[in-house]
Amino acid sequence: MDQDLEVKIQLEYHKISTTSQFHQEVMGDYEGAYAVGISRGEDGRPCIYVSVLPDTAQDFPEHVSLGEYKVPVIVAKNFKPLTPLASSE
């Protein structure tokens, strides 16, 4: 993949990844714990990587738009929420 194109996709991701519109587009009406970021797919191209709870039955989009770029969404059902530390009180 063209390195300039990869950088442009990453910049678009960083511009919109904190917006509620982006999370709504990727996550839909999913209400569980999750993590989302940009990664590389098996083909080495940029993708949106989403980690959700193992028992999630919801469908997620195959692609999302990052500016003018259509980027694949990879979903892994392996998210484990953090366990809070015991309170010292």
Stockholm file with secondary structure:
# STOCKHOLM 1.0

chainA/1-89         MDQDLEVKIQLEYHKISTTSQFHQEVMGDYEGAYAVGISRGEDGRPCIYVSVLPDTAQDFPEHVSLGEYKVPVIVAKNFKPLTPLASSE
#=GR chainA/1-89 SS CCHHHHHHHHHHHHHHTTSHHHHHHHHTTCCSCEEEEEEECTTSSEEEEEEECTTCCCCCCSEEEETTEEEEEEEESCCCCCCCCCCCC
#=GC SS_cons        CCHHHHHHHHHHHHHHTTSHHHHHHHHTTCCSCEEEEEEECTTSSEEEEEEECTTCCCCCCSEEEETTEEEEEEEESCCCCCCCCCCCC
//
